[in-house]
Amino acid sequence: MTDKPRVPYWHLWADDNGVSHQTRCELTDWDLKGVGNAAPQWNNTQERSDATVVFTVQPVGWVGEWHENPSPQWIVPLSGRWWVEAMDGTRIEMGPGEFSLGEDQDCRQDASGRKGHRAGTIGDQPAVLMTVRRHVPPVRRPCHLK
């Protein structure tokens, strides 16, 4: 276990012009150590902050029209599949085993009425998500969390 893991995630972020984008990023800042008496494992400890955990169930056929994430938040699909579309037109799909960082606060509405992102469920089952809302200001730079 000498090679540090590279774990991919999607980052929905807003640029200085208030336009949201999707960028594929990786968690790369890992330490190999045990927790208590457990054997060593790879740990990626994010900066400490207040956070709120919210579980959501998006029904079959659900579409959340243009909106922003309430605060920078990790979004982890637990079951089902969902999609997210940024203002730049990038649309990604995710399911269990994938996750994203939603950080599109302070977007500016464009001429088409788009602001933030759209999202919706895929398929014939609800999308069950766990979000970890970080109570920190957004960073207008892709892949800043390593």
C-alpha positions in Angstrom: 0.0 0.0 0.0 2.5 2.6 -1.1 0.7 4.3 -4.0 -1.6 7.0 -2.8 -5.2 6.7 -4.1 -6.7 9.0 -6.7 -10.4 9.2 -6.1 -12.4 11.1 -8.7 -15.3 13.5 -8.1 -17.3 16.1 -10.0 -17.0 19.7 -9.0 -19.9 22.1 -9.9 -18.4 25.6 -9.4 -19.1 29.2 -10.5 -16.5 31.3 -12.2 -15.8 35.0 -11.6 -18.5 35.9 -14.2 -21.1 33.9 -12.2 -21.4 31.0 -14.7 -21.5 27.5 -13.4 -19.3 24.7 -14.8 -18.6 21.0 -14.1 -15.0 19.8 -13.8 -13.7 16.3 -13.1 -11.3 16.4 -10.1 -9.5 14.0 -7.9 -8.9 13.7 -4.2 -5.1 13.1 -3.9 -4.1 14.3 -0.4 -4.0 11.0 1.5 -2.2 9.9 4.7 -1.7 6.2 5.5 -2.5 5.6 9.2 -4.7 3.5 11.4 -7.7 4.7 13.3 -7.5 3.4 16.9 -6.2 -0.2 16.8 -7.3 -0.7 13.1 -4.7 -1.5 10.4 -3.5 1.5 8.4 -5.9 2.9 5.8 -5.8 5.8 3.4 -7.4 8.9 5.0 -8.2 12.2 3.3 -9.2 14.7 6.0 -10.9 17.8 4.8 -10.6 21.1 6.6 -12.7 21.2 9.7 -15.9 23.3 9.5 -19.4 23.3 10.8 -21.6 21.0 8.6 -25.1 19.8 8.3 -26.0 16.3 6.9 -29.2 16.2 4.8 -30.6 13.1 3.2 -32.9 13.6 0.2 -35.2 11.4 -1.8 -35.9 12.6 -5.3 -39.0 10.9 -6.8 -39.0 9.2 -10.1 -39.3 11.9 -12.8 -38.2 14.7 -10.4 -36.6 17.7 -12.0 -35.2 20.6 -10.0 -35.2 23.6 -12.3 -32.4 26.2 -12.2 -31.2 26.8 -8.6 -28.0 27.0 -6.7 -26.7 24.7 -3.9 -27.6 26.2 -0.5 -23.9 26.2 0.5 -20.8 24.3 -0.6 -21.7 20.7 -0.1 -20.6 17.1 -0.9 -23.4 15.2 -2.6 -23.2 11.4 -2.4 -25.8 9.2 -4.3 -26.8 6.2 -2.1 -29.2 4.6 -4.5 -30.7 5.4 -7.8 -29.2 7.7 -10.4 -29.4 11.4 -11.1 -28.1 14.1 -13.4 -26.8 17.6 -13.0 -26.6 20.3 -15.7 -24.4 23.4 -15.3 -25.0 26.8 -17.0 -22.3 26.1 -19.6 -24.4 23.1 -20.8 -22.2 20.3 -19.2 -24.5 17.5 -18.0 -23.2 14.7 -15.9 -24.9 11.6 -14.5 -24.0 9.9 -11.2 -25.0 6.9 -9.1 -23.8 5.0 -6.1 -20.0 5.0 -5.8 -19.7 8.5 -7.3 -19.9 11.9 -5.6 -19.7 15.6 -6.3 -18.9 18.9 -4.7 -21.8 21.4 -5.3 -20.3 24.9 -5.1 -22.2 27.1 -7.5 -23.3 29.8 -5.1 -23.5 33.4 -6.3 -24.2 32.6 -10.0 -25.6 35.3 -12.2 -28.8 34.6 -14.2 -28.1 34.5 -17.9 -30.3 35.7 -20.8 -32.0 32.3 -21.0 -32.9 32.4 -17.3 -30.3 29.9 -16.2 -28.8 30.4 -12.7 -26.8 27.7 -10.9 -27.8 24.2 -12.1 -30.7 21.9 -13.0 -30.9 18.4 -11.7 -33.2 15.4 -12.0 -33.6 11.7 -11.5 -32.8 9.0 -14.1 -34.7 5.7 -14.5 -37.5 4.1 -12.7 -36.4 4.5 -9.1 -36.0 7.5 -6.8 -32.5 8.9 -6.3 -31.5 8.8 -2.6 -28.7 11.3 -1.8 -26.7 12.3 1.2 -25.4 15.8 1.3 -22.8 17.2 3.7 -23.4 21.0 3.7 -20.2 22.8 4.7 -20.8 26.1 6.3 -17.9 27.9 4.5 -17.7 30.4 1.7 -17.5 29.1 -1.8 -14.2 29.1 -3.7 -14.4 30.2 -7.3 -11.8 27.8 -8.6 -12.2 24.2 -9.8 -10.6 21.3 -8.0 -9.4 23.3 -5.0 -10.1 20.4 -2.6 -7.5 17.7 -2.9 
